[in-house]
């Protein structure tokens, strides 16, 4: 009987990313992923529901993590400043993803199915942030607008960080994107 492999999940993720990059997402199968990783389909199923999950595993934690970060922000901060503080705080969630971030983005960009999943994920984060902003006293309309703008800042920061992770950490990219937005809003 094979022994538990503490590196199995990362081996599966690396094999999947390699195959997606080589053959395209649609042309890579779970069987090919497990073969490349030297593992079984059963091992794959322990970690991922399907091949799409390789790219999105853990993303179900992001809405609650972002909402909690908004709630933890200094109570004296106005809602949008609290949201920006939360985005900076969220940088810790991405520290381990830097090695695969650009490759993951390229794979998602190549597939309409994956792009839809990414939009769904971001919509869930936005809704969670709306709720947290409402708890901080923002009215519904303002909370929705601020959450959407905040998620746009988040998305921009993530893209820049993924493309050039050696240039700055995620928190710095959030501050950079927020400053750029503010500069465009100043007459």
DRENKEBA-108998 format. One record per residue: x negated, y negated, z negated of N, C-alpha, C in turn. Coordinates in nm, 3 decimals. Atoms other than C-alpha are relative to their C-alpha. Layout:
BEGIN
+---------+---------+---------+---------+---------+---------+---------+---------+---------+
:      nX :      nY :      nZ :     caX :     caY :     caZ :      cX :      cY :      cZ :
+---------+---------+---------+---------+---------+---------+---------+---------+---------+
:       X :       Y :       Z :       X :       Y :       Z :       X :       Y :       Z :
...
+---------+---------+---------+---------+---------+---------+---------+---------+---------+
END
This chain:
BEGIN
+---------+---------+---------+---------+---------+---------+---------+---------+---------+
:      nX :      nY :      nZ :     caX :     caY :     caZ :      cX :      cY :      cZ :
+---------+---------+---------+---------+---------+---------+---------+---------+---------+
:  -0.085 :   0.118 :   0.000 :   0.000 :   0.000 :   0.000 :  -0.089 :  -0.124 :   0.000 :
:   0.084 :   0.120 :  -0.004 :  -0.148 :  -0.340 :   0.095 :   0.018 :  -0.084 :  -0.127 :
:  -0.004 :   0.085 :   0.119 :  -0.231 :  -0.575 :  -0.187 :   0.046 :  -0.140 :   0.039 :
:  -0.045 :   0.136 :  -0.020 :  -0.089 :  -0.924 :  -0.226 :  -0.117 :  -0.086 :   0.044 :
:   0.106 :   0.086 :  -0.054 :  -0.291 :  -1.178 :  -0.028 :   0.032 :  -0.145 :  -0.034 :
:  -0.030 :   0.138 :   0.040 :  -0.306 :  -1.524 :  -0.190 :  -0.014 :  -0.100 :   0.115 :
:   0.019 :   0.089 :  -0.115 :  -0.405 :  -1.674 :   0.146 :   0.101 :   0.027 :   0.112 :
:  -0.091 :  -0.043 :  -0.107 :  -0.120 :  -1.514 :   0.344 :   0.080 :  -0.116 :   0.058 :
:  -0.084 :   0.109 :  -0.050 :   0.101 :  -1.821 :   0.367 :  -0.082 :  -0.094 :   0.089 :
:   0.083 :   0.090 :  -0.079 :  -0.183 :  -2.040 :   0.491 :  -0.048 :   0.067 :   0.129 :
:   0.039 :  -0.072 :  -0.121 :  -0.299 :  -1.772 :   0.736 :   0.113 :   0.001 :   0.101 :
:  -0.117 :   0.003 :  -0.089 :   0.053 :  -1.751 :   0.878 :   0.021 :  -0.138 :   0.060 :
:  -0.017 :   0.137 :  -0.048 :   0.078 :  -2.129 :   0.902 :  -0.106 :  -0.033 :   0.106 :
:   0.108 :   0.029 :  -0.095 :  -0.260 :  -2.156 :   1.075 :   0.021 :   0.075 :   0.132 :
:  -0.024 :  -0.079 :  -0.122 :  -0.177 :  -1.875 :   1.319 :   0.116 :  -0.059 :   0.080 :
:  -0.115 :   0.058 :  -0.069 :   0.160 :  -2.032 :   1.400 :  -0.038 :  -0.130 :   0.070 :
:   0.040 :   0.128 :  -0.061 :   0.011 :  -2.376 :   1.461 :  -0.090 :   0.022 :   0.121 :
:   0.087 :  -0.031 :  -0.114 :  -0.257 :  -2.228 :   1.686 :   0.083 :   0.047 :   0.120 :
:  -0.082 :  -0.053 :  -0.109 :   0.000 :  -2.035 :   1.888 :   0.093 :  -0.106 :   0.058 :
:  -0.088 :   0.107 :  -0.050 :   0.240 :  -2.329 :   1.910 :  -0.079 :  -0.095 :   0.088 :
:   0.084 :   0.092 :  -0.078 :  -0.044 :  -2.547 :   2.037 :  -0.043 :   0.066 :   0.132 :
:   0.046 :  -0.071 :  -0.120 :  -0.166 :  -2.283 :   2.286 :   0.112 :   0.029 :   0.099 :
:  -0.106 :  -0.053 :  -0.086 :   0.164 :  -2.150 :   2.420 :   0.126 :  -0.084 :   0.003 :
:  -0.123 :   0.075 :   0.016 :   0.422 :  -2.404 :   2.315 :   0.086 :   0.067 :  -0.104 :
:  -0.084 :  -0.052 :   0.106 :   0.669 :  -2.364 :   2.034 :   0.096 :   0.108 :   0.050 :
:  -0.100 :  -0.094 :  -0.052 :   0.932 :  -2.189 :   2.248 :  -0.059 :   0.132 :   0.046 :
:   0.063 :  -0.120 :  -0.055 :   0.682 :  -1.936 :   2.385 :  -0.077 :   0.082 :  -0.103 :
:   0.067 :  -0.076 :   0.106 :   0.539 :  -1.820 :   2.053 :   0.105 :   0.074 :  -0.083 :
:  -0.096 :  -0.080 :   0.077 :   0.711 :  -1.543 :   1.859 :  -0.055 :   0.027 :  -0.140 :
:   0.042 :  -0.038 :   0.135 :   0.705 :  -1.439 :   1.496 :  -0.093 :   0.120 :   0.007 :
:   0.087 :  -0.117 :  -0.014 :   0.552 :  -1.108 :   1.606 :  -0.142 :  -0.042 :   0.038 :
:   0.133 :   0.049 :  -0.040 :   0.266 :  -1.294 :   1.774 :  -0.069 :  -0.072 :  -0.116 :
:   0.056 :   0.072 :   0.114 :   0.219 :  -1.513 :   1.467 :  -0.055 :   0.099 :  -0.102 :
:   0.045 :  -0.097 :   0.101 :   0.198 :  -1.217 :   1.232 :  -0.119 :   0.081 :   0.050 :
:   0.114 :  -0.073 :  -0.057 :  -0.034 :  -1.030 :   1.467 :  -0.128 :  -0.083 :  -0.009 :
:   0.118 :   0.086 :   0.004 :  -0.270 :  -1.324 :   1.491 :  -0.051 :  -0.018 :  -0.143 :
:   0.038 :   0.017 :   0.140 :  -0.266 :  -1.368 :   1.113 :  -0.046 :   0.131 :  -0.064 :
:   0.037 :  -0.130 :   0.056 :  -0.325 :  -0.995 :   1.063 :   0.091 :   0.041 :  -0.115 :
:  -0.097 :  -0.028 :   0.106 :  -0.011 :  -0.967 :   0.850 :   0.125 :   0.061 :   0.062 :
:  -0.122 :  -0.065 :  -0.048 :   0.332 :  -0.806 :   0.877 :   0.116 :  -0.098 :   0.007 :
:  -0.123 :   0.079 :  -0.008 :   0.674 :  -0.940 :   0.963 :   0.061 :  -0.016 :  -0.140 :
:  -0.053 :   0.006 :   0.136 :   0.777 :  -0.861 :   0.608 :  -0.072 :  -0.110 :  -0.080 :
:   0.075 :   0.105 :   0.068 :   0.499 :  -1.085 :   0.476 :   0.046 :  -0.137 :   0.050 :
:  -0.049 :   0.125 :  -0.056 :   0.613 :  -1.359 :   0.713 :   0.132 :  -0.039 :  -0.066 :
:  -0.133 :   0.026 :   0.056 :   0.968 :  -1.328 :   0.578 :  -0.003 :  -0.038 :  -0.147 :
:   0.015 :   0.043 :   0.140 :   0.845 :  -1.373 :   0.222 :  -0.019 :  -0.151 :  -0.011 :
:   0.036 :   0.142 :   0.006 :   0.727 :  -1.723 :   0.305 :   0.087 :  -0.090 :   0.088 :
:  -0.071 :   0.083 :  -0.097 :   0.934 :  -1.844 :   0.600 :   0.127 :   0.069 :   0.049 :
:  -0.126 :  -0.055 :  -0.050 :   1.292 :  -1.798 :   0.716 :  -0.009 :   0.033 :   0.149 :
:   0.018 :  -0.018 :  -0.143 :   1.194 :  -1.830 :   1.083 :  -0.122 :  -0.081 :   0.044 :
:   0.121 :   0.068 :  -0.045 :   0.918 :  -1.975 :   1.300 :   0.012 :  -0.152 :  -0.015 :
:  -0.022 :   0.142 :   0.020 :   1.072 :  -2.322 :   1.271 :  -0.037 :  -0.041 :  -0.142 :
:   0.027 :   0.027 :   0.140 :   1.035 :  -2.301 :   0.896 :  -0.148 :  -0.018 :  -0.029 :
:   0.144 :   0.018 :   0.017 :   0.656 :  -2.282 :   0.935 :  -0.033 :  -0.150 :   0.002 :
:   0.026 :   0.143 :  -0.012 :   0.666 :  -2.649 :   1.034 :   0.072 :  -0.083 :  -0.105 :
:  -0.084 :   0.078 :   0.091 :   0.930 :  -2.757 :   0.782 :   0.007 :   0.055 :  -0.142 :
:  -0.003 :  -0.059 :   0.134 :   0.866 :  -2.538 :   0.478 :  -0.038 :  -0.105 :  -0.103 :
:   0.025 :   0.097 :   0.106 :   0.881 :  -2.750 :   0.166 :   0.071 :  -0.133 :   0.022 :
:  -0.064 :   0.129 :  -0.028 :   1.063 :  -3.037 :   0.337 :   0.132 :  -0.017 :  -0.075 :
:  -0.124 :   0.010 :   0.077 :   1.378 :  -2.953 :   0.140 :  -0.024 :  -0.068 :  -0.135 :
:   0.034 :   0.067 :   0.126 :   1.196 :  -3.095 :  -0.164 :  -0.014 :  -0.150 :   0.016 :
:   0.027 :   0.142 :  -0.023 :   1.136 :  -3.433 :  -0.003 :   0.114 :  -0.093 :  -0.040 :
:  -0.106 :   0.094 :   0.043 :   1.483 :  -3.590 :  -0.054 :   0.000 :  -0.025 :  -0.151 :
:   0.000 :   0.017 :   0.146 :   1.478 :  -3.526 :  -0.429 :  -0.127 :  -0.068 :  -0.048 :
:   0.127 :   0.062 :   0.041 :   1.112 :  -3.622 :  -0.458 :   0.002 :  -0.150 :   0.026 :
:  -0.006 :   0.143 :  -0.033 :   1.173 :  -3.954 :  -0.283 :   0.099 :  -0.072 :  -0.090 :
:  -0.100 :   0.063 :   0.088 :   1.488 :  -4.030 :  -0.482 :  -0.055 :  -0.013 :  -0.142 :
:   0.059 :   0.005 :   0.134 :   1.308 :  -3.945 :  -0.806 :  -0.107 :  -0.108 :  -0.008 :
:   0.104 :   0.104 :  -0.002 :   1.019 :  -4.173 :  -0.707 :   0.064 :  -0.139 :  -0.006 :
:  -0.072 :   0.128 :   0.007 :   1.268 :  -4.459 :  -0.652 :   0.049 :  -0.022 :  -0.142 :
:  -0.051 :   0.011 :   0.138 :   1.421 :  -4.389 :  -0.993 :  -0.112 :  -0.032 :  -0.100 :
:   0.113 :   0.022 :   0.091 :   1.076 :  -4.388 :  -1.160 :  -0.065 :  -0.137 :   0.016 :
:   0.064 :   0.130 :  -0.025 :   0.974 :  -4.722 :  -1.010 :   0.037 :  -0.098 :  -0.111 :
:  -0.019 :   0.102 :   0.104 :   0.943 :  -5.016 :  -1.248 :   0.142 :  -0.057 :   0.010 :
:  -0.138 :   0.050 :  -0.003 :   1.301 :  -5.116 :  -1.344 :   0.010 :  -0.149 :   0.031 :
:  -0.002 :   0.144 :  -0.029 :   1.205 :  -5.483 :  -1.304 :  -0.009 :  -0.030 :   0.150 :
:   0.014 :   0.023 :  -0.144 :   1.141 :  -5.437 :  -0.932 :   0.136 :  -0.007 :   0.069 :
:  -0.123 :  -0.002 :  -0.081 :   1.416 :  -5.533 :  -0.687 :   0.003 :   0.128 :   0.084 :
:  -0.015 :  -0.129 :  -0.068 :   1.551 :  -5.238 :  -0.484 :  -0.103 :   0.030 :   0.109 :
:   0.093 :  -0.033 :  -0.108 :   1.330 :  -5.269 :  -0.176 :  -0.142 :   0.014 :  -0.051 :
:   0.133 :  -0.014 :   0.057 :   1.015 :  -5.322 :  -0.379 :  -0.013 :   0.134 :  -0.074 :
:   0.001 :  -0.131 :   0.066 :   1.108 :  -5.015 :  -0.583 :  -0.015 :   0.111 :   0.103 :
:   0.011 :  -0.098 :  -0.107 :   1.148 :  -4.822 :  -0.259 :  -0.142 :   0.006 :   0.054 :
:   0.138 :   0.002 :  -0.048 :   0.806 :  -4.933 :  -0.135 :  -0.093 :   0.065 :  -0.101 :
:   0.081 :  -0.064 :   0.104 :   0.654 :  -4.831 :  -0.468 :   0.019 :   0.151 :   0.005 :
:  -0.029 :  -0.144 :  -0.011 :   0.823 :  -4.493 :  -0.428 :  -0.071 :   0.062 :   0.119 :
:   0.069 :  -0.052 :  -0.119 :   0.680 :  -4.450 :  -0.078 :  -0.149 :   0.015 :  -0.027 :
:   0.141 :  -0.009 :   0.037 :   0.332 :  -4.523 :  -0.210 :  -0.021 :   0.120 :  -0.092 :
:   0.006 :  -0.111 :   0.095 :   0.395 :  -4.278 :  -0.493 :   0.011 :   0.135 :   0.070 :
:  -0.023 :  -0.124 :  -0.074 :   0.505 :  -4.014 :  -0.242 :  -0.125 :   0.048 :   0.072 :
:   0.124 :  -0.039 :  -0.068 :   0.157 :  -4.011 :  -0.090 :  -0.062 :   0.125 :  -0.056 :
:   0.054 :  -0.120 :   0.063 :   0.059 :  -3.743 :  -0.339 :   0.061 :   0.128 :   0.059 :
:  -0.067 :  -0.117 :  -0.059 :   0.310 :  -3.509 :  -0.173 :  -0.068 :   0.045 :   0.129 :
:   0.056 :  -0.030 :  -0.131 :   0.117 :  -3.528 :   0.153 :  -0.149 :   0.028 :   0.000 :
:   0.145 :  -0.016 :   0.008 :  -0.239 :  -3.495 :   0.030 :  -0.048 :   0.130 :   0.063 :
:   0.042 :  -0.129 :  -0.053 :  -0.259 :  -3.127 :   0.124 :   0.037 :   0.024 :   0.145 :
:  -0.048 :  -0.021 :  -0.137 :  -0.098 :  -3.171 :   0.465 :  -0.087 :  -0.062 :   0.107 :
:   0.074 :   0.079 :  -0.096 :  -0.357 :  -3.391 :   0.629 :  -0.064 :   0.085 :   0.110 :
:   0.069 :  -0.080 :  -0.100 :  -0.536 :  -3.106 :   0.807 :   0.091 :   0.044 :   0.114 :
:  -0.093 :  -0.047 :  -0.103 :  -0.222 :  -3.006 :   0.998 :   0.097 :  -0.108 :   0.049 :
:  -0.102 :   0.101 :  -0.027 :  -0.029 :  -3.334 :   1.018 :   0.007 :  -0.040 :   0.147 :
:  -0.003 :   0.043 :  -0.140 :  -0.132 :  -3.447 :   1.368 :   0.044 :   0.114 :   0.091 :
:  -0.038 :  -0.116 :  -0.081 :  -0.098 :  -3.098 :   1.512 :   0.150 :   0.028 :  -0.015 :
:  -0.141 :  -0.021 :   0.027 :   0.243 :  -3.057 :   1.349 :   0.085 :  -0.103 :   0.076 :
:  -0.073 :   0.107 :  -0.071 :   0.360 :  -3.393 :   1.489 :   0.006 :   0.028 :   0.149 :
:   0.003 :  -0.027 :  -0.144 :   0.252 :  -3.296 :   1.842 :   0.093 :   0.115 :   0.036 :
:  -0.087 :  -0.115 :  -0.025 :   0.435 :  -2.964 :   1.820 :   0.146 :  -0.043 :  -0.009 :
:  -0.138 :   0.048 :   0.015 :   0.754 :  -3.132 :   1.695 :   0.039 :  -0.088 :   0.119 :
:  -0.028 :   0.088 :  -0.114 :   0.730 :  -3.393 :   1.972 :   0.026 :   0.078 :   0.129 :
:  -0.015 :  -0.079 :  -0.123 :   0.720 :  -3.114 :   2.232 :   0.131 :   0.078 :   0.007 :
:  -0.120 :  -0.083 :   0.004 :   1.051 :  -2.956 :   2.129 :   0.122 :  -0.079 :  -0.046 :
:  -0.124 :   0.068 :   0.042 :   1.399 :  -3.113 :   2.125 :   0.062 :   0.064 :  -0.125 :
:  -0.054 :  -0.068 :   0.118 :   1.508 :  -2.849 :   1.871 :  -0.072 :  -0.045 :  -0.127 :
:   0.078 :   0.043 :   0.117 :   1.227 :  -2.947 :   1.635 :   0.020 :  -0.148 :  -0.030 :
:  -0.027 :   0.143 :   0.021 :   1.289 :  -3.317 :   1.688 :   0.132 :  -0.020 :  -0.073 :
:  -0.130 :   0.007 :   0.067 :   1.651 :  -3.265 :   1.585 :  -0.014 :   0.040 :  -0.146 :
:   0.023 :  -0.044 :   0.139 :   1.537 :  -3.078 :   1.273 :  -0.071 :  -0.111 :  -0.079 :
:   0.072 :   0.111 :   0.065 :   1.299 :  -3.365 :   1.192 :   0.096 :  -0.115 :  -0.032 :
:  -0.099 :   0.106 :   0.024 :   1.582 :  -3.619 :   1.230 :   0.095 :   0.038 :  -0.114 :
:  -0.088 :  -0.048 :   0.107 :   1.805 :  -3.408 :   1.006 :  -0.070 :  -0.012 :  -0.134 :
:   0.078 :   0.011 :   0.122 :   1.529 :  -3.395 :   0.746 :  -0.008 :  -0.145 :  -0.046 :
:   0.010 :   0.142 :   0.035 :   1.481 :  -3.772 :   0.757 :   0.135 :  -0.057 :  -0.042 :
:  -0.133 :   0.045 :   0.040 :   1.858 :  -3.826 :   0.733 :   0.029 :   0.042 :  -0.144 :
:  -0.019 :  -0.046 :   0.138 :   1.865 :  -3.618 :   0.414 :  -0.081 :  -0.084 :  -0.098 :
:   0.083 :   0.086 :   0.084 :   1.580 :  -3.824 :   0.271 :   0.066 :  -0.137 :  -0.014 :
:  -0.066 :   0.130 :   0.002 :   1.761 :  -4.144 :   0.366 :   0.120 :   0.001 :  -0.094 :
:  -0.118 :  -0.009 :   0.087 :   2.082 :  -4.033 :   0.194 :  -0.039 :   0.009 :  -0.148 :
:   0.045 :  -0.011 :   0.139 :   1.895 :  -3.937 :  -0.122 :  -0.052 :  -0.135 :  -0.051 :
:   0.052 :   0.132 :   0.038 :   1.721 :  -4.275 :  -0.126 :   0.115 :  -0.099 :  -0.018 :
:  -0.119 :   0.087 :   0.015 :   2.055 :  -4.452 :  -0.074 :   0.058 :   0.019 :  -0.140 :
:  -0.054 :  -0.029 :   0.133 :   2.184 :  -4.280 :  -0.387 :  -0.086 :  -0.058 :  -0.111 :
:   0.090 :   0.053 :   0.103 :   1.878 :  -4.377 :  -0.589 :   0.003 :  -0.152 :  -0.005 :
:  -0.009 :   0.147 :  -0.004 :   1.898 :  -4.740 :  -0.474 :   0.132 :  -0.047 :  -0.061 :
:  -0.129 :   0.035 :   0.062 :   2.266 :  -4.748 :  -0.572 :  -0.010 :   0.009 :  -0.152 :
:   0.020 :  -0.013 :   0.145 :   2.167 :  -4.624 :  -0.917 :  -0.078 :  -0.118 :  -0.056 :
:   0.079 :   0.116 :   0.043 :   1.927 :  -4.919 :  -0.933 :   0.079 :  -0.130 :   0.013 :
:  -0.085 :   0.118 :  -0.005 :   2.214 :  -5.158 :  -0.867 :   0.028 :  -0.057 :   0.138 :
:  -0.028 :   0.050 :  -0.135 :   2.212 :  -5.208 :  -0.489 :   0.141 :   0.041 :   0.041 :
:  -0.131 :  -0.039 :  -0.049 :   2.555 :  -5.216 :  -0.328 :  -0.018 :   0.098 :   0.116 :
:   0.008 :  -0.107 :  -0.100 :   2.637 :  -4.943 :  -0.074 :  -0.061 :  -0.048 :   0.131 :
:   0.049 :   0.051 :  -0.128 :   2.574 :  -5.154 :   0.236 :  -0.150 :  -0.033 :  -0.008 :
:   0.142 :   0.036 :   0.015 :   2.243 :  -5.292 :   0.108 :  -0.085 :   0.125 :  -0.020 :
:   0.075 :  -0.122 :   0.025 :   2.132 :  -4.951 :  -0.016 :  -0.024 :   0.076 :   0.131 :
:   0.016 :  -0.068 :  -0.129 :   2.193 :  -4.799 :   0.329 :  -0.103 :  -0.071 :   0.088 :
:   0.093 :   0.075 :  -0.084 :   2.010 :  -5.078 :   0.510 :  -0.143 :   0.013 :  -0.054 :
:   0.134 :  -0.006 :   0.058 :   1.714 :  -5.077 :   0.269 :  -0.059 :   0.140 :   0.014 :
:   0.050 :  -0.137 :  -0.014 :   1.687 :  -4.698 :   0.279 :  -0.044 :   0.027 :   0.143 :
:   0.037 :  -0.021 :  -0.140 :   1.684 :  -4.697 :   0.660 :  -0.129 :  -0.072 :   0.035 :
:   0.123 :   0.075 :  -0.025 :   1.418 :  -4.966 :   0.672 :  -0.117 :   0.068 :  -0.072 :
:   0.105 :  -0.068 :   0.075 :   1.219 :  -4.788 :   0.402 :  -0.045 :   0.128 :   0.067 :
:   0.036 :  -0.125 :  -0.069 :   1.232 :  -4.459 :   0.591 :  -0.074 :  -0.032 :   0.130 :
:   0.077 :   0.041 :  -0.119 :   1.115 :  -4.643 :   0.906 :  -0.144 :  -0.033 :  -0.039 :
:   0.134 :   0.028 :   0.049 :   0.818 :  -4.772 :   0.705 :  -0.072 :   0.131 :  -0.030 :
:   0.055 :  -0.131 :   0.033 :   0.761 :  -4.418 :   0.575 :  -0.044 :   0.073 :   0.127 :
:   0.028 :  -0.071 :  -0.125 :   0.777 :  -4.269 :   0.926 :  -0.120 :  -0.061 :   0.071 :
:   0.112 :   0.069 :  -0.064 :   0.540 :  -4.531 :   1.069 :  -0.130 :   0.031 :  -0.075 :
:   0.120 :  -0.029 :   0.081 :   0.294 :  -4.481 :   0.782 :  -0.045 :   0.144 :   0.020 :
:   0.036 :  -0.141 :  -0.017 :   0.307 :  -4.103 :   0.821 :  -0.065 :   0.024 :   0.136 :
:   0.059 :  -0.017 :  -0.134 :   0.241 :  -4.121 :   1.196 :  -0.142 :  -0.054 :   0.006 :
:   0.134 :   0.060 :  -0.001 :  -0.056 :  -4.353 :   1.149 :  -0.098 :   0.081 :  -0.083 :
:   0.084 :  -0.081 :   0.086 :  -0.194 :  -4.144 :   0.866 :  -0.036 :   0.132 :   0.067 :
:   0.024 :  -0.128 :  -0.067 :  -0.154 :  -3.821 :   1.065 :  -0.099 :  -0.015 :   0.115 :
:   0.089 :   0.022 :  -0.113 :  -0.334 :  -3.967 :   1.366 :  -0.142 :  -0.036 :  -0.042 :
:   0.132 :   0.046 :   0.046 :  -0.621 :  -4.118 :   1.166 :  -0.013 :   0.018 :  -0.151 :
:   0.004 :  -0.023 :   0.145 :  -0.638 :  -3.954 :   0.822 :  -0.131 :  -0.045 :  -0.065 :
:   0.128 :   0.042 :   0.056 :  -1.001 :  -4.049 :   0.781 :  -0.005 :  -0.150 :  -0.026 :
:   0.003 :   0.145 :   0.012 :  -0.919 :  -4.420 :   0.803 :   0.054 :  -0.052 :  -0.132 :
:  -0.063 :   0.047 :   0.123 :  -0.700 :  -4.458 :   0.495 :   0.090 :   0.110 :  -0.053 :
:  -0.092 :  -0.099 :   0.056 :  -0.490 :  -4.254 :   0.256 :   0.144 :  -0.041 :   0.032 :
:  -0.140 :   0.025 :  -0.035 :  -0.113 :  -4.231 :   0.292 :   0.054 :  -0.127 :  -0.067 :
:  -0.047 :   0.119 :   0.071 :  -0.045 :  -4.498 :   0.029 :  -0.046 :  -0.128 :   0.069 :
:   0.051 :   0.119 :  -0.072 :  -0.265 :  -4.746 :   0.216 :   0.076 :  -0.020 :   0.131 :
:  -0.078 :   0.011 :  -0.125 :  -0.076 :  -4.668 :   0.537 :   0.140 :  -0.054 :  -0.028 :
:  -0.131 :   0.055 :   0.036 :   0.254 :  -4.740 :   0.360 :  -0.013 :  -0.151 :  -0.021 :
:   0.020 :   0.144 :   0.026 :   0.121 :  -5.076 :   0.238 :  -0.023 :  -0.076 :   0.131 :
:   0.029 :   0.062 :  -0.130 :  -0.008 :  -5.153 :   0.588 :   0.129 :  -0.017 :   0.083 :
:  -0.125 :   0.006 :  -0.078 :   0.328 :  -5.072 :   0.755 :   0.096 :  -0.101 :  -0.062 :
:  -0.089 :   0.096 :   0.067 :   0.521 :  -5.273 :   0.494 :  -0.047 :  -0.143 :   0.023 :
:   0.054 :   0.135 :  -0.025 :   0.290 :  -5.573 :   0.539 :   0.027 :  -0.042 :   0.144 :
:  -0.028 :   0.029 :  -0.141 :   0.332 :  -5.550 :   0.916 :   0.147 :  -0.039 :   0.019 :
:  -0.142 :   0.031 :  -0.006 :   0.709 :  -5.545 :   0.876 :   0.026 :  -0.139 :  -0.057 :
:  -0.020 :   0.131 :   0.062 :   0.698 :  -5.844 :   0.641 :  -0.051 :  -0.112 :   0.089 :
:   0.055 :   0.103 :  -0.089 :   0.479 :  -6.037 :   0.886 :   0.094 :  -0.028 :   0.117 :
:  -0.094 :   0.019 :  -0.110 :   0.736 :  -5.981 :   1.161 :   0.128 :  -0.069 :  -0.045 :
:  -0.122 :   0.062 :   0.052 :   1.017 :  -6.104 :   0.936 :  -0.021 :  -0.144 :  -0.043 :
:   0.030 :   0.135 :   0.042 :   0.842 :  -6.423 :   0.832 :   0.002 :  -0.093 :   0.119 :
:  -0.006 :   0.091 :  -0.114 :   0.930 :  -6.716 :   1.058 :  -0.131 :  -0.074 :   0.023 :
+---------+---------+---------+---------+---------+---------+---------+---------+---------+
END
